[in-house]
Amino acid sequence: MKKEKREKVCRNCRLFVDGDECPICGESNFSNSWKGTALINDPNGSEIAKFLDIKAKGKYALWVK
Ligand SMILES: [Zn+2]
């Protein structure tokens, strides 16, 4: 099994970010302490997106420290 690198999450948006800054808010306030993931394809039609206040599609963490 390949060992996965722990992904980082934007503390403002909960979005998983590959680069050095978050594509949504433009900040680099990241956390490696997160739990759960949610794939949002349709932010307007998703209850989870509404609950988490997500406006753009992407992969998000449900909880970020
Ligand atoms: Zn962000």
N, CA, C, O and the ligand as a Tripos MOL2 file, in Angstrom:
@<TRIPOS>MOLECULE
protein
  261   259    66     0     0
PROTEIN
NO_CHARGES

@<TRIPOS>ATOM
      1 N           0.8320   -1.2100    0.0000 N.3       1 MET1
      2 CA          0.0000    0.0000    0.0000 C.3       1 MET1
      3 C           0.8610    1.2530    0.0000 C.2       1 MET1
      4 O           1.8320    1.3640    0.7500 O.2       1 MET1
      5 N           0.4910    2.1760   -0.8420 N.am      2 LYS2
      6 CA          1.2210    3.4390   -0.9050 C.3       2 LYS2
      7 C           0.8400    4.3110    0.2830 C.2       2 LYS2
      8 O          -0.3310    4.4250    0.6440 O.2       2 LYS2
      9 N           1.8460    4.9160    0.8730 N.am      3 LYS3
     10 CA          1.5720    5.7960    2.0040 C.3       3 LYS3
     11 C           1.2060    7.1910    1.4740 C.2       3 LYS3
     12 O           1.9570    7.8100    0.7210 O.2       3 LYS3
     13 N           0.0500    7.6480    1.8870 N.am      4 GLU4
     14 CA         -0.4070    8.9450    1.3930 C.3       4 GLU4
     15 C           0.1100   10.0910    2.2400 C.2       4 GLU4
     16 O           0.1890   10.0130    3.4660 O.2       4 GLU4
     17 N           0.4570   11.1520    1.5400 N.am      5 LYS5
     18 CA          0.8460   12.3610    2.2560 C.3       5 LYS5
     19 C          -0.4220   13.0240    2.7990 C.2       5 LYS5
     20 O          -1.4360   13.1120    2.1060 O.2       5 LYS5
     21 N          -0.3470   13.4810    4.0310 N.am      6 ARG6
     22 CA         -1.4960   14.1640    4.6280 C.3       6 ARG6
     23 C          -1.7720   15.4620    3.8740 C.2       6 ARG6
     24 O          -0.9120   16.3370    3.7760 O.2       6 ARG6
     25 N          -2.9700   15.5640    3.3520 N.am      7 GLU7
     26 CA         -3.3130   16.7570    2.5840 C.3       7 GLU7
     27 C          -3.5920   17.9400    3.5020 C.2       7 GLU7
     28 O          -3.9430   17.7680    4.6690 O.2       7 GLU7
     29 N          -3.4330   19.1230    2.9650 N.am      8 LYS8
     30 CA         -3.7060   20.3150    3.7630 C.3       8 LYS8
     31 C          -5.0020   20.9780    3.3000 C.2       8 LYS8
     32 O          -5.4260   20.8780    2.1490 O.2       8 LYS8
     33 N          -5.5980   21.6620    4.2740 N.am      9 VAL9
     34 CA         -6.9200   22.2260    4.0710 C.3       9 VAL9
     35 C          -6.8910   23.7080    4.4350 C.2       9 VAL9
     36 O          -6.2550   24.1020    5.4130 O.2       9 VAL9
     37 N          -7.5840   24.5250    3.6420 N.am     10 CYS10
     38 CA         -7.6930   25.9500    3.9630 C.3      10 CYS10
     39 C          -8.5840   26.1260    5.2000 C.2      10 CYS10
     40 O          -9.6950   25.6000    5.2600 O.2      10 CYS10
     41 N          -8.0760   26.8720    6.1760 N.am     11 ARG11
     42 CA         -8.8580   27.0760    7.4030 C.3      11 ARG11
     43 C         -10.0760   27.9630    7.1560 C.2      11 ARG11
     44 O         -11.0650   27.8620    7.8820 O.2      11 ARG11
     45 N         -10.0210   28.8220    6.1530 N.am     12 ASN12
     46 CA        -11.1470   29.7100    5.8840 C.3      12 ASN12
     47 C         -12.2650   28.9850    5.1420 C.2      12 ASN12
     48 O         -13.4400   29.1230    5.4820 O.2      12 ASN12
     49 N         -11.8850   28.2010    4.1150 N.am     13 CYS13
     50 CA        -12.8830   27.6200    3.2150 C.3      13 CYS13
     51 C         -13.0720   26.1210    3.4250 C.2      13 CYS13
     52 O         -14.0570   25.5630    2.9410 O.2      13 CYS13
     53 N         -12.1670   25.4560    4.1260 N.am     14 ARG14
     54 CA        -12.1670   23.9900    4.2930 C.3      14 ARG14
     55 C         -11.8400   23.2700    2.9820 C.2      14 ARG14
     56 O         -12.0260   22.0560    2.8900 O.2      14 ARG14
     57 N         -11.3660   23.9770    1.9900 N.am     15 LEU15
     58 CA        -11.0240   23.3620    0.7100 C.3      15 LEU15
     59 C          -9.6570   22.6840    0.7920 C.2      15 LEU15
     60 O          -8.7360   23.2090    1.4170 O.2      15 LEU15
     61 N          -9.5260   21.5000    0.1480 N.am     16 PHE16
     62 CA         -8.2180   20.8560    0.0320 C.3      16 PHE16
     63 C          -7.3980   21.6050   -1.0120 C.2      16 PHE16
     64 O          -7.8680   21.8420   -2.1250 O.2      16 PHE16
     65 N          -6.1780   21.9740   -0.6540 N.am     17 VAL17
     66 CA         -5.3530   22.8160   -1.5090 C.3      17 VAL17
     67 C          -4.0350   22.1110   -1.8140 C.2      17 VAL17
     68 O          -3.3790   21.5840   -0.9150 O.2      17 VAL17
     69 N          -3.6520   22.1070   -3.1050 N.am     18 ASP18
     70 CA         -2.3840   21.5120   -3.5220 C.3      18 ASP18
     71 C          -1.2460   22.5200   -3.4990 C.2      18 ASP18
     72 O          -0.1250   22.1810   -3.1190 O.2      18 ASP18
     73 N          -1.5160   23.7310   -3.8930 N.am     19 GLY19
     74 CA         -0.4740   24.7330   -4.0700 C.3      19 GLY19
     75 C          -0.1590   25.4940   -2.7910 C.2      19 GLY19
     76 O          -0.3750   25.0070   -1.6810 O.2      19 GLY19
     77 N           0.3560   26.6950   -2.9800 N.am     20 ASP20
     78 CA          0.8000   27.4930   -1.8470 C.3      20 ASP20
     79 C          -0.2620   28.4420   -1.3410 C.2      20 ASP20
     80 O          -0.1590   28.9650   -0.2320 O.2      20 ASP20
     81 N          -1.2800   28.6650   -2.1470 N.am     21 GLU21
     82 CA         -2.3740   29.4970   -1.6540 C.3      21 GLU21
     83 C          -3.7210   28.9530   -2.0900 C.2      21 GLU21
     84 O          -3.8410   28.2730   -3.1090 O.2      21 GLU21
     85 N          -4.7270   29.2700   -1.2930 N.am     22 CYS22
     86 CA         -6.0710   28.7650   -1.5590 C.3      22 CYS22
     87 C          -6.6530   29.4700   -2.7800 C.2      22 CYS22
     88 O          -6.6440   30.7000   -2.8420 O.2      22 CYS22
     89 N          -7.1680   28.6970   -3.7670 N.am     23 PRO23
     90 CA         -7.7310   29.3110   -4.9790 C.3      23 PRO23
     91 C          -9.0160   30.0860   -4.7160 C.2      23 PRO23
     92 O          -9.4320   30.8880   -5.5520 O.2      23 PRO23
     93 N          -9.6550   29.8600   -3.5620 N.am     24 ILE24
     94 CA        -10.9070   30.5610   -3.2810 C.3      24 ILE24
     95 C         -10.6510   31.8780   -2.5530 C.2      24 ILE24
     96 O         -11.1060   32.9300   -3.0020 O.2      24 ILE24
     97 N          -9.9380   31.8310   -1.4500 N.am     25 CYS25
     98 CA         -9.7640   33.0550   -0.6560 C.3      25 CYS25
     99 C          -8.3900   33.6900   -0.8540 C.2      25 CYS25
    100 O          -8.1640   34.8150   -0.4070 O.2      25 CYS25
    101 N          -7.4600   32.9840   -1.5220 N.am     26 GLY26
    102 CA         -6.1580   33.5610   -1.8150 C.3      26 GLY26
    103 C          -5.2010   33.5950   -0.6390 C.2      26 GLY26
    104 O          -4.0990   34.1320   -0.7520 O.2      26 GLY26
    105 N          -5.6070   33.0280    0.4850 N.am     27 GLU27
    106 CA         -4.7280   33.0300    1.6540 C.3      27 GLU27
    107 C          -3.9820   31.7050    1.7520 C.2      27 GLU27
    108 O          -4.2990   30.7430    1.0530 O.2      27 GLU27
    109 N          -2.9870   31.6750    2.6310 N.am     28 SER28
    110 CA         -2.2500   30.4230    2.8200 C.3      28 SER28
    111 C          -2.3170   30.0160    4.2900 C.2      28 SER28
    112 O          -1.3100   29.7050    4.9260 O.2      28 SER28
    113 N          -3.5310   30.0320    4.7930 N.am     29 ASN29
    114 CA         -3.8000   29.6660    6.1830 C.3      29 ASN29
    115 C          -4.2830   28.2110    6.2020 C.2      29 ASN29
    116 O          -5.4840   27.9440    6.1970 O.2      29 ASN29
    117 N          -3.3180   27.2730    6.2240 N.am     30 PHE30
    118 CA         -3.6630   25.8670    6.0560 C.3      30 PHE30
    119 C          -3.5750   25.0870    7.3590 C.2      30 PHE30
    120 O          -2.8960   25.4830    8.3070 O.2      30 PHE30
    121 N          -4.2820   23.9710    7.3720 N.am     31 SER31
    122 CA         -4.2480   23.0760    8.5230 C.3      31 SER31
    123 C          -4.0830   21.6410    8.0540 C.2      31 SER31
    124 O          -4.6450   21.2450    7.0330 O.2      31 SER31
    125 N          -3.3150   20.8690    8.7980 N.am     32 ASN32
    126 CA         -3.2320   19.4290    8.5360 C.3      32 ASN32
    127 C          -4.1350   18.6380    9.4690 C.2      32 ASN32
    128 O          -4.2210   17.4130    9.3790 O.2      32 ASN32
    129 N          -4.8020   19.3490   10.3630 N.am     33 SER33
    130 CA         -5.7190   18.6900   11.3040 C.3      33 SER33
    131 C          -7.1420   18.8350   10.8120 C.2      33 SER33
    132 O          -7.7960   19.8530   11.0360 O.2      33 SER33
    133 N          -7.6140   17.7840   10.1300 N.am     34 TRP34
    134 CA         -8.9800   17.8310    9.6150 C.3      34 TRP34
    135 C          -9.5730   16.4370    9.7030 C.2      34 TRP34
    136 O          -8.8530   15.4470    9.8280 O.2      34 TRP34
    137 N         -10.8980   16.3730    9.6340 N.am     35 LYS35
    138 CA        -11.6040   15.0850    9.6740 C.3      35 LYS35
    139 C         -12.7090   15.0690    8.6430 C.2      35 LYS35
    140 O         -13.4600   16.0330    8.4930 O.2      35 LYS35
    141 N         -12.7960   13.9540    7.9320 N.am     36 GLY36
    142 CA        -13.8900   13.7570    6.9880 C.3      36 GLY36
    143 C         -13.7120   14.5620    5.7170 C.2      36 GLY36
    144 O         -13.1030   15.6310    5.7290 O.2      36 GLY36
    145 N         -14.2460   14.0440    4.6170 N.am     37 THR37
    146 CA        -14.1810   14.7820    3.3670 C.3      37 THR37
    147 C         -15.5620   14.8180    2.7230 C.2      37 THR37
    148 O         -16.3720   13.9080    2.9030 O.2      37 THR37
    149 N         -15.8100   15.8700    1.9810 N.am     38 ALA38
    150 CA        -17.0540   16.0010    1.2320 C.3      38 ALA38
    151 C         -16.7090   16.4910   -0.1590 C.2      38 ALA38
    152 O         -16.0320   17.5060   -0.3200 O.2      38 ALA38
    153 N         -17.1820   15.7550   -1.1750 N.am     39 LEU39
    154 CA        -17.0060   16.1970   -2.5540 C.3      39 LEU39
    155 C         -18.2480   16.9810   -2.9550 C.2      39 LEU39
    156 O         -19.3470   16.4290   -3.0100 O.2      39 LEU39
    157 N         -18.0720   18.2550   -3.2320 N.am     40 ILE40
    158 CA        -19.1990   19.1090   -3.6100 C.3      40 ILE40
    159 C         -19.1450   19.3610   -5.1070 C.2      40 ILE40
    160 O         -18.2430   20.0380   -5.6000 O.2      40 ILE40
    161 N         -20.1170   18.8110   -5.8290 N.am     41 ASN41
    162 CA        -20.1860   19.0330   -7.2760 C.3      41 ASN41
    163 C         -21.2130   20.0990   -7.6390 C.2      41 ASN41
    164 O         -21.1030   20.7700   -8.6650 O.2      41 ASN41
    165 N         -22.2060   20.2360   -6.7800 N.am     42 ASP42
    166 CA        -23.2830   21.1840   -7.0470 C.3      42 ASP42
    167 C         -23.5800   21.9740   -5.7730 C.2      42 ASP42
    168 O         -24.4730   21.6100   -5.0070 O.2      42 ASP42
    169 N         -22.8300   23.0560   -5.5460 N.am     43 PRO43
    170 CA        -22.9570   23.8010   -4.2790 C.3      43 PRO43
    171 C         -24.3690   24.3060   -4.0220 C.2      43 PRO43
    172 O         -24.7830   24.4330   -2.8700 O.2      43 PRO43
    173 N         -25.1170   24.5990   -5.0960 N.am     44 ASN44
    174 CA        -26.4560   25.1520   -4.9060 C.3      44 ASN44
    175 C         -27.4940   24.0840   -4.5580 C.2      44 ASN44
    176 O         -28.5090   24.3760   -3.9260 O.2      44 ASN44
    177 N         -27.2230   22.8240   -4.9850 N.am     45 GLY45
    178 CA        -28.1980   21.7760   -4.7490 C.3      45 GLY45
    179 C         -27.8020   20.8190   -3.6500 C.2      45 GLY45
    180 O         -28.4410   19.7820   -3.4690 O.2      45 GLY45
    181 N         -26.7480   21.1540   -2.9090 N.am     46 SER46
    182 CA        -26.2500   20.2280   -1.9030 C.3      46 SER46
    183 C         -26.5440   20.7140   -0.4920 C.2      46 SER46
    184 O         -26.2310   21.8480   -0.1280 O.2      46 SER46
    185 N         -27.1540   19.8290    0.2960 N.am     47 GLU47
    186 CA        -27.4450   20.1690    1.6970 C.3      47 GLU47
    187 C         -26.1540   20.3610    2.4920 C.2      47 GLU47
    188 O         -26.0580   21.2310    3.3580 O.2      47 GLU47
    189 N         -25.1510   19.5120    2.1680 N.am     48 ILE48
    190 CA        -23.8680   19.6290    2.8800 C.3      48 ILE48
    191 C         -23.2240   20.9820    2.5770 C.2      48 ILE48
    192 O         -22.6970   21.6490    3.4670 O.2      48 ILE48
    193 N         -23.2780   21.3680    1.3090 N.am     49 ALA49
    194 CA        -22.6990   22.6570    0.9170 C.3      49 ALA49
    195 C         -23.4010   23.8010    1.6410 C.2      49 ALA49
    196 O         -22.7580   24.7560    2.0770 O.2      49 ALA49
    197 N         -24.7210   23.6990    1.7660 N.am     50 LYS50
    198 CA        -25.4690   24.7320    2.4860 C.3      50 LYS50
    199 C         -25.0630   24.7610    3.9520 C.2      50 LYS50
    200 O         -24.8450   25.8230    4.5360 O.2      50 LYS50
    201 N         -24.9670   23.5690    4.5320 N.am     51 PHE51
    202 CA        -24.6170   23.4460    5.9470 C.3      51 PHE51
    203 C         -23.2220   24.0090    6.2090 C.2      51 PHE51
    204 O         -22.9980   24.6800    7.2160 O.2      51 PHE51
    205 N         -22.2870   23.7360    5.3010 N.am     52 LEU52
    206 CA        -20.9010   24.1810    5.4960 C.3      52 LEU52
    207 C         -20.6560   25.5660    4.9090 C.2      52 LEU52
    208 O         -19.5520   26.1010    5.0130 O.2      52 LEU52
    209 N         -21.6880   26.1490    4.2910 N.am     53 ASP53
    210 CA        -21.5750   27.4650    3.6580 C.3      53 ASP53
    211 C         -20.5300   27.4520    2.5340 C.2      53 ASP53
    212 O         -19.6670   28.3270    2.4680 O.2      53 ASP53
    213 N         -20.6220   26.4480    1.6530 N.am     54 ILE54
    214 CA        -19.6930   26.2880    0.5400 C.3      54 ILE54
    215 C         -20.3300   26.8270   -0.7340 C.2      54 ILE54
    216 O         -21.4700   26.4940   -1.0570 O.2      54 ILE54
    217 N         -19.5850   27.6640   -1.4570 N.am     55 LYS55
    218 CA        -20.1400   28.3240   -2.6400 C.3      55 LYS55
    219 C         -19.4990   27.8430   -3.9400 C.2      55 LYS55
    220 O         -20.0020   28.1500   -5.0210 O.2      55 LYS55
    221 N         -18.3970   27.0950   -3.8540 N.am     56 ALA56
    222 CA        -17.7070   26.6330   -5.0510 C.3      56 ALA56
    223 C         -17.5150   25.1310   -4.9730 C.2      56 ALA56
    224 O         -17.3390   24.5750   -3.8890 O.2      56 ALA56
    225 N         -17.5490   24.4580   -6.1540 N.am     57 LYS57
    226 CA        -17.3950   23.0130   -6.0990 C.3      57 LYS57
    227 C         -15.9490   22.6290   -5.8400 C.2      57 LYS57
    228 O         -15.0210   23.3800   -6.1400 O.2      57 LYS57
    229 N         -15.7800   21.4390   -5.2760 N.am     58 GLY58
    230 CA        -14.4430   20.9820   -4.9500 C.3      58 GLY58
    231 C         -14.4940   19.9700   -3.8290 C.2      58 GLY58
    232 O         -15.5630   19.5030   -3.4360 O.2      58 GLY58
    233 N         -13.3190   19.6390   -3.3190 N.am     59 LYS59
    234 CA        -13.2270   18.6670   -2.2230 C.3      59 LYS59
    235 C         -12.9590   19.4150   -0.9220 C.2      59 LYS59
    236 O         -12.0180   20.2020   -0.8250 O.2      59 LYS59
    237 N         -13.7920   19.1600    0.0640 N.am     60 TYR60
    238 CA        -13.7140   19.8950    1.3160 C.3      60 TYR60
    239 C         -13.5760   18.9500    2.5000 C.2      60 TYR60
    240 O         -13.9620   17.7830    2.4350 O.2      60 TYR60
    241 N         -13.0230   19.4750    3.5740 N.am     61 ALA61
    242 CA        -13.0020   18.7350    4.8330 C.3      61 ALA61
    243 C         -14.2330   19.1350    5.6420 C.2      61 ALA61
    244 O         -14.6730   20.2830    5.5980 O.2      61 ALA61
    245 N         -14.7760   18.1800    6.3740 N.am     62 LEU62
    246 CA        -15.9800   18.4790    7.1770 C.3      62 LEU62
    247 C         -15.6260   19.2280    8.4480 C.2      62 LEU62
    248 O         -16.4170   20.0210    8.9580 O.2      62 LEU62
    249 N         -14.4410   18.9700    8.9490 N.am     63 TRP63
    250 CA        -14.0270   19.5930   10.2070 C.3      63 TRP63
    251 C         -12.5600   19.9740   10.0920 C.2      63 TRP63
    252 O         -11.7360   19.1480    9.7000 O.2      63 TRP63
    253 N         -12.2280   21.2000   10.4240 N.am     64 VAL64
    254 CA        -10.8470   21.6700   10.3910 C.3      64 VAL64
    255 C         -10.5000   22.3290   11.7100 C.2      64 VAL64
    256 O         -11.2400   23.1750   12.2120 O.2      64 VAL64
    257 N          -9.3870   21.9400   12.2550 N.am     65 LYS65
    258 CA         -8.9500   22.5420   13.4990 C.3      65 LYS65
    259 C          -8.2300   23.8540   13.2210 C.2      65 LYS65
    260 O          -7.7810   24.5210   14.1520 O.2      65 LYS65
    261 ZN         -9.5420   29.4530    1.4340 Zn       66 ZN66
@<TRIPOS>BOND
     1     1     2 1
     2     2     3 1
     3     3     4 2
     4     3     5 am
     5     5     6 1
     6     6     7 1
     7     7     8 2
     8     7     9 am
     9     9    10 1
    10    10    11 1
    11    11    12 2
    12    11    13 am
    13    13    14 1
    14    14    15 1
    15    15    16 2
    16    15    17 am
    17    17    18 1
    18    18    19 1
    19    19    20 2
    20    19    21 am
    21    21    22 1
    22    22    23 1
    23    23    24 2
    24    23    25 am
    25    25    26 1
    26    26    27 1
    27    27    28 2
    28    27    29 am
    29    29    30 1
    30    30    31 1
    31    31    32 2
    32    31    33 am
    33    33    34 1
    34    34    35 1
    35    35    36 2
    36    35    37 am
    37    37    38 1
    38    38    39 1
    39    39    40 2
    40    39    41 am
    41    41    42 1
    42    42    43 1
    43    43    44 2
    44    43    45 am
    45    45    46 1
    46    46    47 1
    47    47    48 2
    48    47    49 am
    49    49    50 1
    50    50    51 1
    51    51    52 2
    52    51    53 am
    53    53    54 1
    54    54    55 1
    55    55    56 2
    56    55    57 am
    57    57    58 1
    58    58    59 1
    59    59    60 2
    60    59    61 am
    61    61    62 1
    62    62    63 1
    63    63    64 2
    64    63    65 am
    65    65    66 1
    66    66    67 1
    67    67    68 2
    68    67    69 am
    69    69    70 1
    70    70    71 1
    71    71    72 2
    72    71    73 am
    73    73    74 1
    74    74    75 1
    75    75    76 2
    76    75    77 am
    77    77    78 1
    78    78    79 1
    79    79    80 2
    80    79    81 am
    81    81    82 1
    82    82    83 1
    83    83    84 2
    84    83    85 am
    85    85    86 1
    86    86    87 1
    87    87    88 2
    88    87    89 am
    89    89    90 1
    90    90    91 1
    91    91    92 2
    92    91    93 am
    93    93    94 1
    94    94    95 1
    95    95    96 2
    96    95    97 am
    97    97    98 1
    98    98    99 1
    99    99   100 2
   100    99   101 am
   101   101   102 1
   102   102   103 1
   103   103   104 2
   104   103   105 am
   105   105   106 1
   106   106   107 1
   107   107   108 2
   108   107   109 am
   109   109   110 1
   110   110   111 1
   111   111   112 2
   112   111   113 am
   113   113   114 1
   114   114   115 1
   115   115   116 2
   116   115   117 am
   117   117   118 1
   118   118   119 1
   119   119   120 2
   120   119   121 am
   121   121   122 1
   122   122   123 1
   123   123   124 2
   124   123   125 am
   125   125   126 1
   126   126   127 1
   127   127   128 2
   128   127   129 am
   129   129   130 1
   130   130   131 1
   131   131   132 2
   132   131   133 am
   133   133   134 1
   134   134   135 1
   135   135   136 2
   136   135   137 am
   137   137   138 1
   138   138   139 1
   139   139   140 2
   140   139   141 am
   141   141   142 1
   142   142   143 1
   143   143   144 2
   144   143   145 am
   145   145   146 1
   146   146   147 1
   147   147   148 2
   148   147   149 am
   149   149   150 1
   150   150   151 1
   151   151   152 2
   152   151   153 am
   153   153   154 1
   154   154   155 1
   155   155   156 2
   156   155   157 am
   157   157   158 1
   158   158   159 1
   159   159   160 2
   160   159   161 am
   161   161   162 1
   162   162   163 1
   163   163   164 2
   164   163   165 am
   165   165   166 1
   166   166   167 1
   167   167   168 2
   168   167   169 am
   169   169   170 1
   170   170   171 1
   171   171   172 2
   172   171   173 am
   173   173   174 1
   174   174   175 1
   175   175   176 2
   176   175   177 am
   177   177   178 1
   178   178   179 1
   179   179   180 2
   180   179   181 am
   181   181   182 1
   182   182   183 1
   183   183   184 2
   184   183   185 am
   185   185   186 1
   186   186   187 1
   187   187   188 2
   188   187   189 am
   189   189   190 1
   190   190   191 1
   191   191   192 2
   192   191   193 am
   193   193   194 1
   194   194   195 1
   195   195   196 2
   196   195   197 am
   197   197   198 1
   198   198   199 1
   199   199   200 2
   200   199   201 am
   201   201   202 1
   202   202   203 1
   203   203   204 2
   204   203   205 am
   205   205   206 1
   206   206   207 1
   207   207   208 2
   208   207   209 am
   209   209   210 1
   210   210   211 1
   211   211   212 2
   212   211   213 am
   213   213   214 1
   214   214   215 1
   215   215   216 2
   216   215   217 am
   217   217   218 1
   218   218   219 1
   219   219   220 2
   220   219   221 am
   221   221   222 1
   222   222   223 1
   223   223   224 2
   224   223   225 am
   225   225   226 1
   226   226   227 1
   227   227   228 2
   228   227   229 am
   229   229   230 1
   230   230   231 1
   231   231   232 2
   232   231   233 am
   233   233   234 1
   234   234   235 1
   235   235   236 2
   236   235   237 am
   237   237   238 1
   238   238   239 1
   239   239   240 2
   240   239   241 am
   241   241   242 1
   242   242   243 1
   243   243   244 2
   244   243   245 am
   245   245   246 1
   246   246   247 1
   247   247   248 2
   248   247   249 am
   249   249   250 1
   250   250   251 1
   251   251   252 2
   252   251   253 am
   253   253   254 1
   254   254   255 1
   255   255   256 2
   256   255   257 am
   257   257   258 1
   258   258   259 1
   259   259   260 2
@<TRIPOS>SUBSTRUCTURE
     1 MET1         2 RESIDUE 1 A MET
     2 LYS2         6 RESIDUE 1 A LYS
     3 LYS3        10 RESIDUE 1 A LYS
     4 GLU4        14 RESIDUE 1 A GLU
     5 LYS5        18 RESIDUE 1 A LYS
     6 ARG6        22 RESIDUE 1 A ARG
     7 GLU7        26 RESIDUE 1 A GLU
     8 LYS8        30 RESIDUE 1 A LYS
     9 VAL9        34 RESIDUE 1 A VAL
    10 CYS10       38 RESIDUE 1 A CYS
    11 ARG11       42 RESIDUE 1 A ARG
    12 ASN12       46 RESIDUE 1 A ASN
    13 CYS13       50 RESIDUE 1 A CYS
    14 ARG14       54 RESIDUE 1 A ARG
    15 LEU15       58 RESIDUE 1 A LEU
    16 PHE16       62 RESIDUE 1 A PHE
    17 VAL17       66 RESIDUE 1 A VAL
    18 ASP18       70 RESIDUE 1 A ASP
    19 GLY19       74 RESIDUE 1 A GLY
    20 ASP20       78 RESIDUE 1 A ASP
    21 GLU21       82 RESIDUE 1 A GLU
    22 CYS22       86 RESIDUE 1 A CYS
    23 PRO23       90 RESIDUE 1 A PRO
    24 ILE24       94 RESIDUE 1 A ILE
    25 CYS25       98 RESIDUE 1 A CYS
    26 GLY26      102 RESIDUE 1 A GLY
    27 GLU27      106 RESIDUE 1 A GLU
    28 SER28      110 RESIDUE 1 A SER
    29 ASN29      114 RESIDUE 1 A ASN
    30 PHE30      118 RESIDUE 1 A PHE
    31 SER31      122 RESIDUE 1 A SER
    32 ASN32      126 RESIDUE 1 A ASN
    33 SER33      130 RESIDUE 1 A SER
    34 TRP34      134 RESIDUE 1 A TRP
    35 LYS35      138 RESIDUE 1 A LYS
    36 GLY36      142 RESIDUE 1 A GLY
    37 THR37      146 RESIDUE 1 A THR
    38 ALA38      150 RESIDUE 1 A ALA
    39 LEU39      154 RESIDUE 1 A LEU
    40 ILE40      158 RESIDUE 1 A ILE
    41 ASN41      162 RESIDUE 1 A ASN
    42 ASP42      166 RESIDUE 1 A ASP
    43 PRO43      170 RESIDUE 1 A PRO
    44 ASN44      174 RESIDUE 1 A ASN
    45 GLY45      178 RESIDUE 1 A GLY
    46 SER46      182 RESIDUE 1 A SER
    47 GLU47      186 RESIDUE 1 A GLU
    48 ILE48      190 RESIDUE 1 A ILE
    49 ALA49      194 RESIDUE 1 A ALA
    50 LYS50      198 RESIDUE 1 A LYS
    51 PHE51      202 RESIDUE 1 A PHE
    52 LEU52      206 RESIDUE 1 A LEU
    53 ASP53      210 RESIDUE 1 A ASP
    54 ILE54      214 RESIDUE 1 A ILE
    55 LYS55      218 RESIDUE 1 A LYS
    56 ALA56      222 RESIDUE 1 A ALA
    57 LYS57      226 RESIDUE 1 A LYS
    58 GLY58      230 RESIDUE 1 A GLY
    59 LYS59      234 RESIDUE 1 A LYS
    60 TYR60      238 RESIDUE 1 A TYR
    61 ALA61      242 RESIDUE 1 A ALA
    62 LEU62      246 RESIDUE 1 A LEU
    63 TRP63      250 RESIDUE 1 A TRP
    64 VAL64      254 RESIDUE 1 A VAL
    65 LYS65      258 RESIDUE 1 A LYS
    66 ZN66       261 GROUP 0 **** ****
